[in-house]
Amino acid sequence: MRMVFTGADPEEFAEVAQRVLAEFEAWSETRERTVHLFVVDAVLNQRFETDGLLGRWTAPALRSLLLTWFPRRVTLAEAEHVTVMETVEAFLDFLDDSDLLDERSEPIGTLREILRELSPDFFAAMRQPENYGMAKFWATKMLESGVDPEDQDAASAFIDEVRGGRIAVDDAVLAVIAERHQEGDPDLPPQAPSAVFDLPSEEEQRELAADTKISTQLRDFVDWIGEGRALTTKGNLKLADARELITLLGTRDVFDRDHTRTSERLMGVSGIFELAKTIRIARVAKGRLLKVKSAAKLLADPLKLWEAAFDRMDLLEAPLYSLYPVEDDMVFPILAGLFTSPIPLPAPILLTMLQETSLNPVTDFSLDREAQLLADFGLLELREATGEELLDLEEFMLEESLSVNNFTRQIFALLPLGQRAVRDLFAESGAAVTTVGQLVDETAEVLVARLAEMAQETFDKGVAGWLAARSVTQACAELRALAARTDDSGHRMVALRLLSNCGEEGIAAMLDLRNHSMAGPSAAGWLVSAGVLAGDELSRREVVFGMLDALAAVPDETVAEFALQSREAQLELLEEIPSAGHPRAAKVLESIATGHEDQVVATAARNALVRLSTRP
């Protein structure tokens, strides 16, 4: 069973949560344990909302669940409070029996003792209205008044009664809850981090920062100041000096032919001028522009200089600097959009993404100018698309009514400093963040779940660090356990791939898995790839199971991949799928039944689904 959903798709989590509930229900009936499934459903959702580690249970995790989350969120009659503790204990026993407790969890005996210690505080917290969340406060008040919160008309009438002063409400308690609701609840952990950040070392970042255009411009600007430069009576750069700086700094300022400024104000050089003053590497005194002597240390450290400039990007915000702008409401969406994509994004796709999510109009012009400035800061790279990339975009551009021009030919790629910027913005917002380096001490399942969707370079870096932090024997044991336990075929395939790279011990671990009902067929396929087994040594079930693994791994292309075989081979496979015992068999059959163009094959898939549903 997959138990790690940190930053995962909610639909993926919901599907597995239902399987966990079904298995827990069967387990509890067999052992005659009194449980309430809605409690476990709440527990799973709380874990998904926090760190996504459904099987990792420690004292802090139980304390957060029972003393904060349940009192805030879950509305129960007082007589039902005891069922929560009974069900949570049963659920932990189920995880332990099913080998689903995370390796970083406390031992089951310790977890039971923690539950007993927390029990009095839990019952007290559930009875105190000050601990309620806003929704629970009003739902509880309605129930106390005989009103069904699900009845919208009755609930609306109840609120009218409260506003009219005909139903008493404890204003002091409500004030505490309202303040927590508005300011944020410090006792509830942050949302699960959405991705893993692959950051270069600080020294590598320093080298990258030194090569950015903005850092070079600032250093050259200070060098140009020399012993001082006279300013205009209004404290601005003189026109002759500005012209000189345009060439020196390589800004985007524009003059017309008679050397007067265009209607666009001279903003590129002005932006550098204002930025240099703000980060205190230049100053104005008695009508002259001077160096700041104490800034020598900042100028000597490229990373510190870059950080100072990046923190004051707001000075370059439009319309103040229309030729050198950065609009705050676009910086993060651009960088985050590139960060969430495992591959560089063509300009038309990034533009469409921003137009669909931004509250303000986004045009190709506004995106292009923002991107140029972000490129100056070394956050992203702009390059021209290849002919093959343009062909791939042709259909998309027709659908979006976009023409081929200098902008739509561009490809946007996030650079390491851009990833650093996204990490910092995440951290500033209060979100938890994880770096590749932090994964070396994690379990195999956390490693695979967090890296599976990352770019190949990031994946390889994370895996290399994880393997280097433990012996080959330990790594093989953890990967073998993951392959045997998970029902996520993609995660199992990654675990087996890593085992195949662990030499003889990895091969031995896969041979040991050969008789495992779920992992065995997949392991057999890898053993064939490694030349340990011949293809004709595989059983028919192993062949079918392996094909289902491959089909389940590409949900958007399942039908297309399946249809590559002859009709006869497809029909034969559909006869065998129901008896293969693959956990994703139903999903694969549903895709074929609803999406296959050949109605004979689609009908066979529907029949296979019926047979699958009647199997014990």
VOMIBA-324859 format. One line per field, with one value per residue (C-alpha): residue number from 1; residue in three letters; x, z, y. Coordinates in steps of 0.5 Angstrom, whole numbers, plus 500, padded with zeros to 3 digits. Layout:
N
n <- NUM, ... .
res <- Ala, ... .
u <- X, ... .
w <- Z, ... .
v <- Y, ... .
END
This chain:
616
n <- 1, 2, 3, 4, 5, 6, 7, 8, 9, 10, 11, 12, 13, 14, 15, 16, 17, 18, 19, 20, 21, 22, 23, 24, 25, 26, 27, 28, 29, 30, 31, 32, 33, 34, 35, 36, 37, 38, 39, 40, 41, 42, 43, 44, 45, 46, 47, 48, 49, 50, 51, 52, 53, 54, 55, 56, 57, 58, 59, 60, 61, 62, 63, 64, 65, 66, 67, 68, 69, 70, 71, 72, 73, 74, 75, 76, 77, 78, 79, 80, 81, 82, 83, 84, 85, 86, 87, 88, 89, 90, 91, 92, 93, 94, 95, 96, 97, 98, 99, 100, 101, 102, 103, 104, 105, 106, 107, 108, 109, 110, 111, 112, 113, 114, 115, 116, 117, 118, 119, 120, 121, 122, 123, 124, 125, 126, 127, 128, 129, 130, 131, 132, 133, 134, 135, 136, 137, 138, 139, 140, 141, 142, 143, 144, 145, 146, 147, 148, 149, 150, 151, 152, 153, 154, 155, 156, 157, 158, 159, 160, 161, 162, 163, 164, 165, 166, 167, 168, 169, 170, 171, 172, 173, 174, 175, 176, 177, 178, 179, 180, 181, 182, 183, 184, 185, 186, 187, 188, 189, 190, 191, 192, 193, 194, 195, 196, 197, 198, 199, 200, 201, 202, 203, 204, 205, 206, 207, 208, 209, 210, 211, 212, 213, 214, 215, 216, 217, 218, 219, 220, 221, 222, 223, 224, 225, 226, 227, 228, 229, 230, 231, 232, 233, 234, 235, 236, 237, 238, 239, 240, 241, 242, 243, 244, 245, 246, 247, 248, 249, 250, 251, 252, 253, 254, 255, 256, 257, 258, 259, 260, 261, 262, 263, 264, 265, 266, 267, 268, 269, 270, 271, 272, 273, 274, 275, 276, 277, 278, 279, 280, 281, 282, 283, 284, 285, 286, 287, 288, 289, 290, 291, 292, 293, 294, 295, 296, 297, 298, 299, 300, 301, 302, 303, 304, 305, 306, 307, 308, 309, 310, 311, 312, 313, 314, 315, 316, 317, 318, 319, 320, 321, 322, 323, 324, 325, 326, 327, 328, 329, 330, 331, 332, 333, 334, 335, 336, 337, 338, 339, 340, 341, 342, 343, 344, 345, 346, 347, 348, 349, 350, 351, 352, 353, 354, 355, 356, 357, 358, 359, 360, 361, 362, 363, 364, 365, 366, 367, 368, 369, 370, 371, 372, 373, 374, 375, 376, 377, 378, 379, 380, 381, 382, 383, 384, 385, 386, 387, 388, 389, 390, 391, 392, 393, 394, 395, 396, 397, 398, 399, 400, 401, 402, 403, 404, 405, 406, 407, 408, 409, 410, 411, 412, 413, 414, 415, 416, 417, 418, 419, 420, 421, 422, 423, 424, 425, 426, 427, 428, 429, 430, 431, 432, 433, 434, 435, 436, 437, 438, 439, 440, 441, 442, 443, 444, 445, 446, 447, 448, 449, 450, 451, 452, 453, 454, 455, 456, 457, 458, 459, 460, 461, 462, 463, 464, 465, 466, 467, 468, 469, 470, 471, 472, 473, 474, 475, 476, 477, 478, 479, 480, 481, 482, 483, 484, 485, 486, 487, 488, 489, 490, 491, 492, 493, 494, 495, 496, 497, 498, 499, 500, 501, 502, 503, 504, 505, 506, 507, 508, 509, 510, 511, 512, 513, 514, 515, 516, 517, 518, 519, 520, 521, 522, 523, 524, 525, 526, 527, 528, 529, 530, 531, 532, 533, 534, 535, 536, 537, 538, 539, 540, 541, 542, 543, 544, 545, 546, 547, 548, 549, 550, 551, 552, 553, 554, 555, 556, 557, 558, 559, 560, 561, 562, 563, 564, 565, 566, 567, 568, 569, 570, 571, 572, 573, 574, 575, 576, 577, 578, 579, 580, 581, 582, 583, 584, 585, 586, 587, 588, 589, 590, 591, 592, 593, 594, 595, 596, 597, 598, 599, 600, 601, 602, 603, 604, 605, 606, 607, 608, 609, 610, 611, 612, 613, 614, 615, 616 .
res <- Met, Arg, Met, Val, Phe, Thr, Gly, Ala, Asp, Pro, Glu, Glu, Phe, Ala, Glu, Val, Ala, Gln, Arg, Val, Leu, Ala, Glu, Phe, Glu, Ala, Trp, Ser, Glu, Thr, Arg, Glu, Arg, Thr, Val, His, Leu, Phe, Val, Val, Asp, Ala, Val, Leu, Asn, Gln, Arg, Phe, Glu, Thr, Asp, Gly, Leu, Leu, Gly, Arg, Trp, Thr, Ala, Pro, Ala, Leu, Arg, Ser, Leu, Leu, Leu, Thr, Trp, Phe, Pro, Arg, Arg, Val, Thr, Leu, Ala, Glu, Ala, Glu, His, Val, Thr, Val, Met, Glu, Thr, Val, Glu, Ala, Phe, Leu, Asp, Phe, Leu, Asp, Asp, Ser, Asp, Leu, Leu, Asp, Glu, Arg, Ser, Glu, Pro, Ile, Gly, Thr, Leu, Arg, Glu, Ile, Leu, Arg, Glu, Leu, Ser, Pro, Asp, Phe, Phe, Ala, Ala, Met, Arg, Gln, Pro, Glu, Asn, Tyr, Gly, Met, Ala, Lys, Phe, Trp, Ala, Thr, Lys, Met, Leu, Glu, Ser, Gly, Val, Asp, Pro, Glu, Asp, Gln, Asp, Ala, Ala, Ser, Ala, Phe, Ile, Asp, Glu, Val, Arg, Gly, Gly, Arg, Ile, Ala, Val, Asp, Asp, Ala, Val, Leu, Ala, Val, Ile, Ala, Glu, Arg, His, Gln, Glu, Gly, Asp, Pro, Asp, Leu, Pro, Pro, Gln, Ala, Pro, Ser, Ala, Val, Phe, Asp, Leu, Pro, Ser, Glu, Glu, Glu, Gln, Arg, Glu, Leu, Ala, Ala, Asp, Thr, Lys, Ile, Ser, Thr, Gln, Leu, Arg, Asp, Phe, Val, Asp, Trp, Ile, Gly, Glu, Gly, Arg, Ala, Leu, Thr, Thr, Lys, Gly, Asn, Leu, Lys, Leu, Ala, Asp, Ala, Arg, Glu, Leu, Ile, Thr, Leu, Leu, Gly, Thr, Arg, Asp, Val, Phe, Asp, Arg, Asp, His, Thr, Arg, Thr, Ser, Glu, Arg, Leu, Met, Gly, Val, Ser, Gly, Ile, Phe, Glu, Leu, Ala, Lys, Thr, Ile, Arg, Ile, Ala, Arg, Val, Ala, Lys, Gly, Arg, Leu, Leu, Lys, Val, Lys, Ser, Ala, Ala, Lys, Leu, Leu, Ala, Asp, Pro, Leu, Lys, Leu, Trp, Glu, Ala, Ala, Phe, Asp, Arg, Met, Asp, Leu, Leu, Glu, Ala, Pro, Leu, Tyr, Ser, Leu, Tyr, Pro, Val, Glu, Asp, Asp, Met, Val, Phe, Pro, Ile, Leu, Ala, Gly, Leu, Phe, Thr, Ser, Pro, Ile, Pro, Leu, Pro, Ala, Pro, Ile, Leu, Leu, Thr, Met, Leu, Gln, Glu, Thr, Ser, Leu, Asn, Pro, Val, Thr, Asp, Phe, Ser, Leu, Asp, Arg, Glu, Ala, Gln, Leu, Leu, Ala, Asp, Phe, Gly, Leu, Leu, Glu, Leu, Arg, Glu, Ala, Thr, Gly, Glu, Glu, Leu, Leu, Asp, Leu, Glu, Glu, Phe, Met, Leu, Glu, Glu, Ser, Leu, Ser, Val, Asn, Asn, Phe, Thr, Arg, Gln, Ile, Phe, Ala, Leu, Leu, Pro, Leu, Gly, Gln, Arg, Ala, Val, Arg, Asp, Leu, Phe, Ala, Glu, Ser, Gly, Ala, Ala, Val, Thr, Thr, Val, Gly, Gln, Leu, Val, Asp, Glu, Thr, Ala, Glu, Val, Leu, Val, Ala, Arg, Leu, Ala, Glu, Met, Ala, Gln, Glu, Thr, Phe, Asp, Lys, Gly, Val, Ala, Gly, Trp, Leu, Ala, Ala, Arg, Ser, Val, Thr, Gln, Ala, Cys, Ala, Glu, Leu, Arg, Ala, Leu, Ala, Ala, Arg, Thr, Asp, Asp, Ser, Gly, His, Arg, Met, Val, Ala, Leu, Arg, Leu, Leu, Ser, Asn, Cys, Gly, Glu, Glu, Gly, Ile, Ala, Ala, Met, Leu, Asp, Leu, Arg, Asn, His, Ser, Met, Ala, Gly, Pro, Ser, Ala, Ala, Gly, Trp, Leu, Val, Ser, Ala, Gly, Val, Leu, Ala, Gly, Asp, Glu, Leu, Ser, Arg, Arg, Glu, Val, Val, Phe, Gly, Met, Leu, Asp, Ala, Leu, Ala, Ala, Val, Pro, Asp, Glu, Thr, Val, Ala, Glu, Phe, Ala, Leu, Gln, Ser, Arg, Glu, Ala, Gln, Leu, Glu, Leu, Leu, Glu, Glu, Ile, Pro, Ser, Ala, Gly, His, Pro, Arg, Ala, Ala, Lys, Val, Leu, Glu, Ser, Ile, Ala, Thr, Gly, His, Glu, Asp, Gln, Val, Val, Ala, Thr, Ala, Ala, Arg, Asn, Ala, Leu, Val, Arg, Leu, Ser, Thr, Arg, Pro .
u <- 500, 503, 503, 507, 503, 507, 505, 501, 495, 489, 485, 491, 491, 483, 483, 489, 485, 479, 483, 486, 479, 477, 483, 482, 475, 476, 482, 478, 472, 476, 479, 473, 475, 470, 472, 468, 471, 469, 475, 480, 478, 479, 486, 488, 486, 489, 496, 495, 494, 500, 506, 503, 506, 500, 504, 509, 506, 510, 508, 508, 504, 499, 499, 497, 492, 488, 489, 489, 486, 480, 478, 478, 475, 471, 464, 462, 457, 461, 459, 463, 469, 471, 470, 476, 481, 479, 479, 486, 489, 486, 488, 495, 495, 492, 498, 503, 500, 500, 507, 505, 508, 513, 521, 521, 515, 515, 514, 507, 508, 510, 505, 499, 502, 502, 495, 494, 497, 494, 487, 485, 487, 484, 477, 478, 480, 474, 469, 472, 469, 475, 479, 474, 475, 470, 466, 465, 463, 457, 456, 456, 451, 446, 446, 445, 439, 436, 438, 441, 447, 446, 439, 441, 434, 434, 442, 440, 434, 439, 444, 438, 436, 443, 444, 437, 440, 435, 440, 445, 453, 459, 462, 469, 469, 467, 473, 478, 476, 475, 482, 485, 481, 483, 491, 492, 492, 499, 498, 496, 502, 503, 501, 505, 511, 509, 516, 523, 528, 535, 540, 547, 552, 553, 560, 556, 551, 556, 559, 553, 551, 557, 556, 549, 547, 545, 551, 555, 551, 552, 559, 561, 556, 560, 567, 564, 562, 570, 571, 564, 559, 556, 548, 543, 539, 534, 539, 538, 544, 546, 544, 551, 553, 546, 548, 555, 552, 547, 553, 557, 552, 548, 541, 535, 534, 532, 534, 531, 536, 537, 539, 534, 530, 524, 517, 519, 523, 530, 529, 534, 540, 535, 533, 540, 541, 536, 537, 545, 542, 537, 542, 547, 553, 552, 550, 548, 551, 551, 549, 554, 554, 559, 561, 559, 566, 563, 560, 566, 565, 558, 561, 566, 561, 557, 552, 551, 550, 545, 541, 541, 539, 534, 530, 529, 526, 520, 524, 524, 516, 512, 510, 516, 521, 517, 523, 526, 520, 518, 511, 510, 504, 508, 514, 512, 507, 513, 518, 513, 510, 517, 519, 513, 514, 520, 522, 523, 516, 515, 513, 506, 504, 507, 503, 497, 498, 499, 493, 489, 491, 492, 487, 490, 491, 497, 500, 506, 509, 508, 511, 517, 519, 518, 522, 528, 529, 528, 534, 538, 538, 540, 533, 531, 534, 531, 533, 530, 526, 528, 524, 522, 520, 516, 513, 510, 507, 504, 497, 497, 498, 493, 488, 490, 490, 497, 502, 509, 514, 520, 516, 513, 519, 522, 523, 523, 528, 529, 536, 539, 538, 531, 530, 533, 528, 522, 525, 526, 519, 516, 519, 517, 510, 510, 510, 515, 521, 525, 532, 535, 540, 535, 532, 539, 536, 529, 526, 526, 519, 519, 525, 522, 515, 518, 523, 519, 516, 522, 527, 532, 538, 535, 532, 539, 542, 538, 538, 546, 546, 541, 545, 552, 549, 548, 551, 549, 546, 542, 539, 537, 533, 530, 528, 526, 521, 518, 517, 514, 509, 507, 501, 504, 506, 510, 514, 515, 518, 523, 525, 526, 530, 535, 536, 538, 544, 546, 550, 549, 546, 540, 540, 539, 534, 530, 530, 528, 522, 520, 515, 512, 504, 505, 512, 514, 512, 515, 522, 522, 521, 527, 531, 530, 532, 539, 540, 539, 533, 531, 524, 521, 522, 517, 510, 504, 502, 508, 508, 501, 502, 508, 504, 499, 505, 507, 500, 498, 505, 502, 495, 494, 497, 494, 489, 494, 500, 495, 493, 500, 499, 494, 487, 488, 493, 489, 483, 488, 490, 483, 482, 487, 487, 482, 486, 493, 491, 494, 492, 491, 487, 480, 483, 487, 480, 476, 481, 480, 473, 471, 477, 478, 476, 475, 469, 470, 476, 472, 467, 472, 474, 468, 466, 473, 471, 465, 469, 474, 468, 466, 472, 473 .
w <- 500, 498, 505, 502, 499, 501, 496, 492, 487, 492, 487, 488, 496, 496, 492, 496, 502, 500, 500, 507, 510, 506, 509, 516, 516, 514, 519, 525, 523, 523, 530, 533, 534, 535, 530, 527, 520, 519, 525, 520, 514, 519, 521, 514, 511, 517, 515, 508, 510, 514, 512, 507, 511, 513, 516, 520, 527, 533, 540, 536, 531, 535, 540, 534, 531, 538, 542, 536, 529, 532, 537, 531, 526, 528, 531, 535, 541, 547, 548, 541, 544, 547, 540, 537, 542, 541, 533, 533, 537, 533, 526, 529, 531, 524, 521, 525, 523, 516, 516, 514, 520, 517, 519, 523, 527, 535, 536, 537, 544, 545, 541, 545, 551, 548, 547, 554, 556, 551, 553, 559, 555, 549, 552, 555, 549, 545, 551, 551, 545, 545, 542, 536, 529, 526, 522, 528, 533, 529, 527, 534, 536, 531, 534, 541, 538, 534, 528, 522, 519, 513, 512, 509, 510, 517, 518, 515, 519, 525, 523, 523, 530, 532, 529, 532, 539, 540, 541, 546, 543, 548, 545, 549, 546, 539, 539, 541, 535, 530, 532, 530, 524, 521, 523, 522, 527, 530, 533, 526, 522, 515, 509, 506, 502, 494, 491, 493, 491, 488, 490, 488, 494, 497, 493, 486, 488, 489, 482, 479, 482, 480, 472, 473, 469, 474, 479, 473, 472, 479, 480, 473, 476, 482, 478, 474, 479, 481, 485, 484, 479, 479, 478, 476, 480, 481, 483, 477, 472, 467, 460, 458, 463, 462, 455, 457, 462, 457, 453, 459, 463, 457, 459, 454, 454, 447, 444, 438, 432, 434, 441, 445, 449, 447, 450, 454, 460, 461, 465, 465, 467, 472, 475, 476, 479, 484, 486, 487, 492, 496, 497, 500, 495, 492, 495, 494, 498, 496, 489, 487, 486, 491, 493, 499, 502, 507, 501, 499, 503, 500, 493, 494, 495, 489, 492, 498, 492, 488, 494, 496, 489, 489, 495, 492, 485, 487, 485, 478, 478, 473, 471, 475, 470, 464, 460, 466, 470, 474, 476, 483, 481, 476, 478, 483, 478, 472, 477, 480, 473, 471, 477, 477, 470, 469, 462, 460, 457, 451, 451, 448, 454, 459, 457, 457, 464, 467, 463, 466, 473, 473, 476, 471, 464, 461, 454, 450, 451, 459, 459, 455, 459, 465, 463, 460, 467, 471, 466, 468, 475, 473, 475, 468, 461, 454, 448, 441, 440, 435, 429, 432, 438, 434, 430, 437, 438, 432, 434, 441, 437, 432, 438, 442, 435, 436, 431, 430, 432, 436, 442, 441, 439, 446, 451, 458, 463, 470, 472, 479, 482, 480, 484, 490, 489, 489, 495, 498, 496, 499, 505, 506, 505, 511, 507, 509, 504, 503, 499, 495, 501, 506, 503, 505, 511, 509, 508, 501, 500, 502, 497, 491, 492, 493, 487, 482, 478, 479, 473, 471, 474, 480, 481, 480, 485, 490, 489, 489, 496, 499, 497, 499, 506, 507, 506, 500, 504, 508, 501, 498, 504, 504, 497, 497, 503, 499, 493, 497, 501, 496, 491, 487, 481, 479, 486, 485, 478, 481, 487, 482, 478, 484, 486, 479, 480, 487, 484, 486, 493, 489, 484, 490, 493, 487, 486, 493, 491, 485, 489, 492, 490, 488, 487, 484, 477, 476, 479, 474, 469, 471, 472, 465, 463, 467, 464, 470, 467, 460, 457, 456, 464, 466, 467, 463, 470, 470, 463, 464, 470, 467, 462, 467, 470, 464, 462, 469, 469, 463, 465, 459, 454, 457, 451, 445, 448, 449, 442, 439, 439, 434, 436, 437, 442, 446, 446, 449, 454, 456, 458, 463, 466, 471, 474, 474, 481, 479, 484, 478, 473, 474, 472, 466, 464, 465, 460, 455, 455, 455, 450, 445, 438, 436, 439, 439, 444, 448, 449, 451, 456, 459, 460, 463, 468, 470, 471, 475, 480, 481, 483, 491 .
v <- 500, 507, 511, 517, 523, 529, 534, 529, 530, 530, 525, 520, 521, 520, 513, 510, 513, 509, 502, 504, 504, 498, 494, 497, 495, 488, 488, 490, 486, 480, 482, 484, 491, 497, 502, 508, 509, 516, 517, 514, 518, 524, 522, 520, 527, 531, 527, 529, 536, 536, 532, 527, 521, 517, 511, 516, 517, 520, 523, 530, 527, 524, 531, 535, 530, 529, 536, 541, 538, 534, 540, 545, 541, 535, 536, 530, 529, 528, 521, 519, 522, 516, 512, 517, 514, 507, 508, 511, 506, 500, 504, 504, 497, 496, 499, 495, 489, 491, 493, 500, 504, 508, 506, 513, 512, 510, 503, 501, 500, 507, 509, 506, 509, 516, 515, 513, 519, 524, 521, 526, 532, 530, 529, 536, 540, 537, 540, 547, 551, 556, 550, 550, 552, 557, 552, 547, 553, 555, 548, 546, 552, 550, 542, 545, 549, 543, 546, 541, 545, 541, 545, 551, 555, 553, 555, 561, 563, 561, 566, 571, 569, 570, 577, 579, 577, 572, 567, 568, 567, 567, 573, 572, 565, 567, 573, 568, 564, 569, 572, 565, 564, 571, 571, 564, 558, 557, 551, 547, 545, 548, 545, 539, 542, 541, 540, 538, 544, 542, 548, 548, 549, 556, 557, 555, 560, 565, 564, 564, 570, 573, 572, 575, 581, 585, 584, 586, 592, 594, 593, 597, 602, 603, 603, 608, 613, 613, 620, 622, 625, 631, 630, 635, 640, 635, 630, 626, 623, 628, 626, 625, 621, 617, 616, 613, 608, 606, 603, 601, 597, 595, 597, 597, 605, 608, 615, 617, 620, 627, 624, 627, 622, 618, 619, 613, 616, 614, 608, 602, 607, 610, 603, 602, 608, 608, 600, 602, 608, 603, 598, 603, 602, 609, 615, 622, 628, 636, 634, 629, 621, 618, 611, 608, 606, 601, 597, 594, 588, 587, 589, 583, 578, 577, 572, 578, 583, 579, 578, 585, 587, 581, 583, 590, 588, 592, 598, 596, 596, 598, 604, 607, 604, 602, 600, 596, 593, 587, 587, 583, 579, 576, 574, 568, 566, 566, 562, 557, 555, 554, 550, 546, 543, 538, 541, 548, 551, 554, 561, 560, 555, 559, 565, 561, 558, 565, 568, 562, 564, 571, 576, 582, 582, 578, 579, 577, 584, 584, 577, 578, 584, 581, 575, 579, 582, 575, 573, 579, 577, 570, 567, 564, 563, 565, 561, 560, 554, 549, 547, 540, 544, 549, 543, 540, 547, 548, 545, 548, 555, 554, 552, 559, 563, 565, 566, 565, 571, 573, 572, 565, 562, 563, 557, 559, 555, 556, 556, 554, 562, 561, 555, 558, 564, 560, 556, 563, 565, 559, 560, 567, 565, 560, 554, 548, 547, 541, 540, 534, 534, 533, 527, 523, 521, 519, 513, 509, 511, 518, 519, 515, 519, 526, 525, 521, 527, 531, 532, 527, 531, 532, 525, 522, 527, 525, 518, 518, 522, 517, 511, 514, 515, 508, 501, 497, 492, 497, 500, 494, 492, 498, 498, 491, 493, 498, 494, 489, 494, 499, 498, 504, 501, 507, 507, 500, 500, 506, 501, 496, 500, 502, 495, 493, 499, 496, 490, 483, 485, 488, 482, 478, 482, 482, 474, 474, 478, 473, 469, 476, 476, 483, 485, 478, 479, 486, 484, 478, 483, 487, 480, 479, 486, 484, 478, 474, 470, 469, 471, 464, 463, 468, 465, 468, 471, 475, 477, 480, 483, 486, 489, 492, 495, 499, 501, 503, 508, 512, 513, 518, 514, 507, 506, 508, 503, 498, 499, 498, 490, 486, 486, 478, 480, 485, 480, 475, 480, 482, 475, 474, 481, 479, 474, 477, 480, 487, 493, 497, 492, 496, 503, 500, 496, 502, 506, 501, 500, 508, 510, 505, 506, 499, 497, 489, 491, 496, 491, 485, 490, 492, 484, 483, 489, 485, 479, 483, 485, 478, 475, 474 .
END
